[in-house]
Amino acid sequence: MAKLEAVGMNKMLKEWPTWILKKAKTCTHYGFIPLIIIIGMNTDPKPQLSQLLSPV
């Protein structure tokens, strides 16, 4: 029984970093642009949202 639990724990420890990295990749992918907009809104002088989103 202990060996079975050890095998399950070993498998979980191998899969855990992969799961964390997948979640981190998703958070980074969808959170990068909003983070840049938030940082841009908090700088001096305070630009309007349309100025941050315009390409010029």
PyMOL Python script that loads the backbone (N, CA, C, O; Angstrom):
from pymol import cmd

cmd.read_pdbstr("""\
ATOM      1  N   MET A   1       0.822  -1.198   0.000  1.00  0.00           N
ATOM      2  CA  MET A   1       0.000   0.000   0.000  1.00  0.00           C
ATOM      3  C   MET A   1       0.865   1.261   0.000  1.00  0.00           C
ATOM      4  O   MET A   1       0.564   2.222  -0.708  1.00  0.00           O
ATOM      5  N   ALA A   2       1.922   1.259   0.780  1.00  0.00           N
ATOM      6  CA  ALA A   2       2.808   2.430   0.860  1.00  0.00           C
ATOM      7  C   ALA A   2       3.512   2.653  -0.472  1.00  0.00           C
ATOM      8  O   ALA A   2       3.729   3.792  -0.886  1.00  0.00           O
ATOM      9  N   LYS A   3       3.868   1.551  -1.143  1.00  0.00           N
ATOM     10  CA  LYS A   3       4.542   1.677  -2.443  1.00  0.00           C
ATOM     11  C   LYS A   3       3.582   2.289  -3.471  1.00  0.00           C
ATOM     12  O   LYS A   3       3.994   3.099  -4.300  1.00  0.00           O
ATOM     13  N   LEU A   4       2.323   1.906  -3.416  1.00  0.00           N
ATOM     14  CA  LEU A   4       1.314   2.460  -4.319  1.00  0.00           C
ATOM     15  C   LEU A   4       1.138   3.954  -4.080  1.00  0.00           C
ATOM     16  O   LEU A   4       1.010   4.726  -5.030  1.00  0.00           O
ATOM     17  N   GLU A   5       1.133   4.363  -2.813  1.00  0.00           N
ATOM     18  CA  GLU A   5       1.021   5.783  -2.485  1.00  0.00           C
ATOM     19  C   GLU A   5       2.262   6.549  -2.941  1.00  0.00           C
ATOM     20  O   GLU A   5       2.160   7.690  -3.392  1.00  0.00           O
ATOM     21  N   ALA A   6       3.421   5.927  -2.824  1.00  0.00           N
ATOM     22  CA  ALA A   6       4.666   6.565  -3.246  1.00  0.00           C
ATOM     23  C   ALA A   6       4.680   6.769  -4.759  1.00  0.00           C
ATOM     24  O   ALA A   6       5.152   7.797  -5.243  1.00  0.00           O
ATOM     25  N   VAL A   7       4.166   5.798  -5.501  1.00  0.00           N
ATOM     26  CA  VAL A   7       4.105   5.925  -6.958  1.00  0.00           C
ATOM     27  C   VAL A   7       3.151   7.052  -7.345  1.00  0.00           C
ATOM     28  O   VAL A   7       3.456   7.836  -8.244  1.00  0.00           O
ATOM     29  N   GLY A   8       2.005   7.142  -6.680  1.00  0.00           N
ATOM     30  CA  GLY A   8       1.041   8.214  -6.949  1.00  0.00           C
ATOM     31  C   GLY A   8       1.609   9.577  -6.610  1.00  0.00           C
ATOM     32  O   GLY A   8       1.402  10.546  -7.340  1.00  0.00           O
ATOM     33  N   MET A   9       2.324   9.650  -5.503  1.00  0.00           N
ATOM     34  CA  MET A   9       2.937  10.913  -5.093  1.00  0.00           C
ATOM     35  C   MET A   9       4.040  11.316  -6.067  1.00  0.00           C
ATOM     36  O   MET A   9       4.177  12.494  -6.396  1.00  0.00           O
ATOM     37  N   ASN A  10       4.819  10.352  -6.527  1.00  0.00           N
ATOM     38  CA  ASN A  10       5.895  10.634  -7.477  1.00  0.00           C
ATOM     39  C   ASN A  10       5.320  11.159  -8.784  1.00  0.00           C
ATOM     40  O   ASN A  10       5.859  12.101  -9.365  1.00  0.00           O
ATOM     41  N   LYS A  11       4.233  10.558  -9.249  1.00  0.00           N
ATOM     42  CA  LYS A  11       3.585  11.013 -10.486  1.00  0.00           C
ATOM     43  C   LYS A  11       3.046  12.421 -10.315  1.00  0.00           C
ATOM     44  O   LYS A  11       3.169  13.250 -11.217  1.00  0.00           O
ATOM     45  N   MET A  12       2.440  12.700  -9.146  1.00  0.00           N
ATOM     46  CA  MET A  12       1.903  14.031  -8.888  1.00  0.00           C
ATOM     47  C   MET A  12       3.021  15.073  -8.861  1.00  0.00           C
ATOM     48  O   MET A  12       2.854  16.174  -9.386  1.00  0.00           O
ATOM     49  N   LEU A  13       4.155  14.735  -8.254  1.00  0.00           N
ATOM     50  CA  LEU A  13       5.276  15.672  -8.191  1.00  0.00           C
ATOM     51  C   LEU A  13       5.868  15.947  -9.570  1.00  0.00           C
ATOM     52  O   LEU A  13       6.398  17.032  -9.811  1.00  0.00           O
ATOM     53  N   LYS A  14       5.784  14.983 -10.466  1.00  0.00           N
ATOM     54  CA  LYS A  14       6.279  15.192 -11.828  1.00  0.00           C
ATOM     55  C   LYS A  14       5.315  16.039 -12.651  1.00  0.00           C
ATOM     56  O   LYS A  14       5.752  16.810 -13.506  1.00  0.00           O
ATOM     57  N   GLU A  15       4.012  15.911 -12.410  1.00  0.00           N
ATOM     58  CA  GLU A  15       3.020  16.641 -13.188  1.00  0.00           C
ATOM     59  C   GLU A  15       2.771  18.050 -12.658  1.00  0.00           C
ATOM     60  O   GLU A  15       2.322  18.910 -13.416  1.00  0.00           O
ATOM     61  N   TRP A  16       3.045  18.311 -11.400  1.00  0.00           N
ATOM     62  CA  TRP A  16       2.752  19.595 -10.768  1.00  0.00           C
ATOM     63  C   TRP A  16       3.460  20.767 -11.448  1.00  0.00           C
ATOM     64  O   TRP A  16       2.800  21.765 -11.735  1.00  0.00           O
ATOM     65  N   PRO A  17       4.778  20.702 -11.725  1.00  0.00           N
ATOM     66  CA  PRO A  17       5.427  21.839 -12.399  1.00  0.00           C
ATOM     67  C   PRO A  17       4.862  22.107 -13.793  1.00  0.00           C
ATOM     68  O   PRO A  17       4.753  23.262 -14.205  1.00  0.00           O
ATOM     69  N   THR A  18       4.506  21.063 -14.511  1.00  0.00           N
ATOM     70  CA  THR A  18       3.918  21.237 -15.835  1.00  0.00           C
ATOM     71  C   THR A  18       2.586  21.962 -15.730  1.00  0.00           C
ATOM     72  O   THR A  18       2.302  22.859 -16.524  1.00  0.00           O
ATOM     73  N   TRP A  19       1.766  21.580 -14.756  1.00  0.00           N
ATOM     74  CA  TRP A  19       0.468  22.224 -14.553  1.00  0.00           C
ATOM     75  C   TRP A  19       0.656  23.691 -14.191  1.00  0.00           C
ATOM     76  O   TRP A  19      -0.050  24.552 -14.716  1.00  0.00           O
ATOM     77  N   ILE A  20       1.593  23.985 -13.306  1.00  0.00           N
ATOM     78  CA  ILE A  20       1.849  25.367 -12.892  1.00  0.00           C
ATOM     79  C   ILE A  20       2.326  26.202 -14.075  1.00  0.00           C
ATOM     80  O   ILE A  20       1.871  27.331 -14.258  1.00  0.00           O
ATOM     81  N   LEU A  21       3.233  25.662 -14.874  1.00  0.00           N
ATOM     82  CA  LEU A  21       3.753  26.414 -16.015  1.00  0.00           C
ATOM     83  C   LEU A  21       2.665  26.674 -17.060  1.00  0.00           C
ATOM     84  O   LEU A  21       2.652  27.739 -17.677  1.00  0.00           O
ATOM     85  N   LYS A  22       1.764  25.730 -17.267  1.00  0.00           N
ATOM     86  CA  LYS A  22       0.660  25.955 -18.202  1.00  0.00           C
ATOM     87  C   LYS A  22      -0.242  27.083 -17.720  1.00  0.00           C
ATOM     88  O   LYS A  22      -0.669  27.925 -18.509  1.00  0.00           O
ATOM     89  N   LYS A  23      -0.532  27.095 -16.412  1.00  0.00           N
ATOM     90  CA  LYS A  23      -1.375  28.162 -15.849  1.00  0.00           C
ATOM     91  C   LYS A  23      -0.661  29.504 -15.913  1.00  0.00           C
ATOM     92  O   LYS A  23      -1.286  30.523 -16.205  1.00  0.00           O
ATOM     93  N   ALA A  24       0.638  29.518 -15.644  1.00  0.00           N
ATOM     94  CA  ALA A  24       1.412  30.757 -15.704  1.00  0.00           C
ATOM     95  C   ALA A  24       1.470  31.294 -17.133  1.00  0.00           C
ATOM     96  O   ALA A  24       1.402  32.505 -17.345  1.00  0.00           O
ATOM     97  N   LYS A  25       1.595  30.407 -18.105  1.00  0.00           N
ATOM     98  CA  LYS A  25       1.619  30.814 -19.506  1.00  0.00           C
ATOM     99  C   LYS A  25       0.296  31.455 -19.907  1.00  0.00           C
ATOM    100  O   LYS A  25       0.282  32.466 -20.609  1.00  0.00           O
ATOM    101  N   THR A  26      -0.815  30.872 -19.464  1.00  0.00           N
ATOM    102  CA  THR A  26      -2.132  31.421 -19.766  1.00  0.00           C
ATOM    103  C   THR A  26      -2.311  32.784 -19.115  1.00  0.00           C
ATOM    104  O   THR A  26      -2.803  33.715 -19.752  1.00  0.00           O
ATOM    105  N   CYS A  27      -1.919  32.910 -17.858  1.00  0.00           N
ATOM    106  CA  CYS A  27      -2.040  34.198 -17.155  1.00  0.00           C
ATOM    107  C   CYS A  27      -1.186  35.267 -17.819  1.00  0.00           C
ATOM    108  O   CYS A  27      -1.617  36.411 -17.964  1.00  0.00           O
ATOM    109  N   THR A  28       0.011  34.902 -18.218  1.00  0.00           N
ATOM    110  CA  THR A  28       0.900  35.848 -18.891  1.00  0.00           C
ATOM    111  C   THR A  28       0.329  36.251 -20.239  1.00  0.00           C
ATOM    112  O   THR A  28       0.373  37.424 -20.609  1.00  0.00           O
ATOM    113  N   HIS A  29      -0.206  35.287 -20.975  1.00  0.00           N
ATOM    114  CA  HIS A  29      -0.731  35.561 -22.307  1.00  0.00           C
ATOM    115  C   HIS A  29      -1.890  36.558 -22.263  1.00  0.00           C
ATOM    116  O   HIS A  29      -1.934  37.500 -23.053  1.00  0.00           O
ATOM    117  N   TYR A  30      -2.818  36.348 -21.344  1.00  0.00           N
ATOM    118  CA  TYR A  30      -4.001  37.202 -21.283  1.00  0.00           C
ATOM    119  C   TYR A  30      -3.829  38.423 -20.374  1.00  0.00           C
ATOM    120  O   TYR A  30      -4.667  39.324 -20.400  1.00  0.00           O
ATOM    121  N   GLY A  31      -2.767  38.468 -19.577  1.00  0.00           N
ATOM    122  CA  GLY A  31      -2.599  39.563 -18.648  1.00  0.00           C
ATOM    123  C   GLY A  31      -1.569  40.597 -19.035  1.00  0.00           C
ATOM    124  O   GLY A  31      -1.482  41.642 -18.390  1.00  0.00           O
ATOM    125  N   PHE A  32      -0.774  40.338 -20.080  1.00  0.00           N
ATOM    126  CA  PHE A  32       0.324  41.235 -20.420  1.00  0.00           C
ATOM    127  C   PHE A  32      -0.164  42.597 -20.903  1.00  0.00           C
ATOM    128  O   PHE A  32       0.264  43.624 -20.375  1.00  0.00           O
ATOM    129  N   ILE A  33      -1.040  42.625 -21.886  1.00  0.00           N
ATOM    130  CA  ILE A  33      -1.526  43.896 -22.432  1.00  0.00           C
ATOM    131  C   ILE A  33      -2.310  44.692 -21.393  1.00  0.00           C
ATOM    132  O   ILE A  33      -2.071  45.892 -21.263  1.00  0.00           O
ATOM    133  N   PRO A  34      -3.241  44.081 -20.639  1.00  0.00           N
ATOM    134  CA  PRO A  34      -3.894  44.868 -19.583  1.00  0.00           C
ATOM    135  C   PRO A  34      -2.908  45.420 -18.556  1.00  0.00           C
ATOM    136  O   PRO A  34      -3.105  46.523 -18.045  1.00  0.00           O
ATOM    137  N   LEU A  35      -1.856  44.673 -18.250  1.00  0.00           N
ATOM    138  CA  LEU A  35      -0.834  45.166 -17.321  1.00  0.00           C
ATOM    139  C   LEU A  35      -0.142  46.398 -17.883  1.00  0.00           C
ATOM    140  O   LEU A  35       0.081  47.365 -17.155  1.00  0.00           O
ATOM    141  N   ILE A  36       0.200  46.379 -19.160  1.00  0.00           N
ATOM    142  CA  ILE A  36       0.846  47.528 -19.792  1.00  0.00           C
ATOM    143  C   ILE A  36      -0.092  48.741 -19.780  1.00  0.00           C
ATOM    144  O   ILE A  36       0.351  49.863 -19.535  1.00  0.00           O
ATOM    145  N   ILE A  37      -1.372  48.521 -20.041  1.00  0.00           N
ATOM    146  CA  ILE A  37      -2.338  49.624 -20.022  1.00  0.00           C
ATOM    147  C   ILE A  37      -2.464  50.200 -18.617  1.00  0.00           C
ATOM    148  O   ILE A  37      -2.517  51.418 -18.449  1.00  0.00           O
ATOM    149  N   ILE A  38      -2.511  49.340 -17.612  1.00  0.00           N
ATOM    150  CA  ILE A  38      -2.607  49.824 -16.229  1.00  0.00           C
ATOM    151  C   ILE A  38      -1.362  50.613 -15.850  1.00  0.00           C
ATOM    152  O   ILE A  38      -1.468  51.671 -15.228  1.00  0.00           O
ATOM    153  N   ILE A  39      -0.202  50.121 -16.210  1.00  0.00           N
ATOM    154  CA  ILE A  39       1.036  50.856 -15.919  1.00  0.00           C
ATOM    155  C   ILE A  39       1.043  52.194 -16.641  1.00  0.00           C
ATOM    156  O   ILE A  39       1.461  53.203 -16.073  1.00  0.00           O
ATOM    157  N   GLY A  40       0.584  52.212 -17.892  1.00  0.00           N
ATOM    158  CA  GLY A  40       0.525  53.458 -18.652  1.00  0.00           C
ATOM    159  C   GLY A  40      -0.452  54.459 -18.076  1.00  0.00           C
ATOM    160  O   GLY A  40      -0.226  55.666 -18.153  1.00  0.00           O
ATOM    161  N   MET A  41      -1.539  53.967 -17.497  1.00  0.00           N
ATOM    162  CA  MET A  41      -2.537  54.870 -16.906  1.00  0.00           C
ATOM    163  C   MET A  41      -2.038  55.490 -15.600  1.00  0.00           C
ATOM    164  O   MET A  41      -2.553  56.523 -15.173  1.00  0.00           O
ATOM    165  N   ASN A  42      -1.050  54.876 -14.970  1.00  0.00           N
ATOM    166  CA  ASN A  42      -0.559  55.362 -13.688  1.00  0.00           C
ATOM    167  C   ASN A  42       0.714  56.193 -13.803  1.00  0.00           C
ATOM    168  O   ASN A  42       1.341  56.487 -12.785  1.00  0.00           O
ATOM    169  N   THR A  43       1.109  56.574 -14.999  1.00  0.00           N
ATOM    170  CA  THR A  43       2.303  57.390 -15.166  1.00  0.00           C
ATOM    171  C   THR A  43       1.916  58.867 -15.225  1.00  0.00           C
ATOM    172  O   THR A  43       0.747  59.207 -15.408  1.00  0.00           O
ATOM    173  N   ASP A  44       2.896  59.723 -15.070  1.00  0.00           N
ATOM    174  CA  ASP A  44       2.669  61.165 -15.191  1.00  0.00           C
ATOM    175  C   ASP A  44       3.226  61.638 -16.516  1.00  0.00           C
ATOM    176  O   ASP A  44       4.330  61.208 -16.851  1.00  0.00           O
ATOM    177  N   PRO A  45       2.604  62.442 -17.269  1.00  0.00           N
ATOM    178  CA  PRO A  45       1.235  62.934 -17.163  1.00  0.00           C
ATOM    179  C   PRO A  45       0.259  61.810 -17.478  1.00  0.00           C
ATOM    180  O   PRO A  45       0.577  60.899 -18.242  1.00  0.00           O
ATOM    181  N   LYS A  46      -0.918  61.876 -16.893  1.00  0.00           N
ATOM    182  CA  LYS A  46      -1.907  60.810 -17.057  1.00  0.00           C
ATOM    183  C   LYS A  46      -2.566  60.903 -18.435  1.00  0.00           C
ATOM    184  O   LYS A  46      -3.303  61.848 -18.716  1.00  0.00           O
ATOM    185  N   PRO A  47      -2.293  59.913 -19.291  1.00  0.00           N
ATOM    186  CA  PRO A  47      -2.921  59.912 -20.608  1.00  0.00           C
ATOM    187  C   PRO A  47      -4.344  59.362 -20.529  1.00  0.00           C
ATOM    188  O   PRO A  47      -4.711  58.668 -19.581  1.00  0.00           O
ATOM    189  N   GLN A  48      -5.126  59.689 -21.544  1.00  0.00           N
ATOM    190  CA  GLN A  48      -6.457  59.102 -21.642  1.00  0.00           C
ATOM    191  C   GLN A  48      -6.320  57.714 -22.251  1.00  0.00           C
ATOM    192  O   GLN A  48      -5.314  57.405 -22.890  1.00  0.00           O
ATOM    193  N   LEU A  49      -7.332  56.883 -22.050  1.00  0.00           N
ATOM    194  CA  LEU A  49      -7.295  55.518 -22.552  1.00  0.00           C
ATOM    195  C   LEU A  49      -7.158  55.501 -24.080  1.00  0.00           C
ATOM    196  O   LEU A  49      -6.458  54.648 -24.624  1.00  0.00           O
ATOM    197  N   SER A  50      -7.812  56.422 -24.767  1.00  0.00           N
ATOM    198  CA  SER A  50      -7.729  56.476 -26.230  1.00  0.00           C
ATOM    199  C   SER A  50      -6.302  56.801 -26.681  1.00  0.00           C
ATOM    200  O   SER A  50      -5.866  56.321 -27.728  1.00  0.00           O
ATOM    201  N   GLN A  51      -5.574  57.606 -25.912  1.00  0.00           N
ATOM    202  CA  GLN A  51      -4.183  57.904 -26.260  1.00  0.00           C
ATOM    203  C   GLN A  51      -3.293  56.675 -26.069  1.00  0.00           C
ATOM    204  O   GLN A  51      -2.339  56.477 -26.821  1.00  0.00           O
ATOM    205  N   LEU A  52      -3.601  55.855 -25.071  1.00  0.00           N
ATOM    206  CA  LEU A  52      -2.806  54.647 -24.868  1.00  0.00           C
ATOM    207  C   LEU A  52      -3.051  53.608 -25.948  1.00  0.00           C
ATOM    208  O   LEU A  52      -2.136  52.879 -26.333  1.00  0.00           O
ATOM    209  N   LEU A  53      -4.277  53.539 -26.435  1.00  0.00           N
ATOM    210  CA  LEU A  53      -4.629  52.488 -27.395  1.00  0.00           C
ATOM    211  C   LEU A  53      -4.377  52.872 -28.839  1.00  0.00           C
ATOM    212  O   LEU A  53      -4.370  52.006 -29.713  1.00  0.00           O
ATOM    213  N   SER A  54      -4.168  54.168 -29.111  1.00  0.00           N
ATOM    214  CA  SER A  54      -3.947  54.586 -30.492  1.00  0.00           C
ATOM    215  C   SER A  54      -2.502  54.238 -30.903  1.00  0.00           C
ATOM    216  O   SER A  54      -1.592  54.309 -30.077  1.00  0.00           O
ATOM    217  N   PRO A  55      -2.294  53.864 -32.167  1.00  0.00           N
ATOM    218  CA  PRO A  55      -0.954  53.485 -32.605  1.00  0.00           C
ATOM    219  C   PRO A  55       0.009  54.657 -32.777  1.00  0.00           C
ATOM    220  O   PRO A  55       1.216  54.444 -32.889  1.00  0.00           O
ATOM    221  N   VAL A  56      -0.489  55.863 -32.801  1.00  0.00           N
ATOM    222  CA  VAL A  56       0.394  57.023 -33.006  1.00  0.00           C
ATOM    223  C   VAL A  56       0.742  57.676 -31.709  1.00  0.00           C
ATOM    224  O   VAL A  56       1.475  58.665 -31.693  1.00  0.00           O
TER     225      VAL A  56
END
""", "prot")
cmd.dss("prot")
cmd.show_as("cartoon", "prot")
cmd.util.cbc("prot")
cmd.orient("prot")
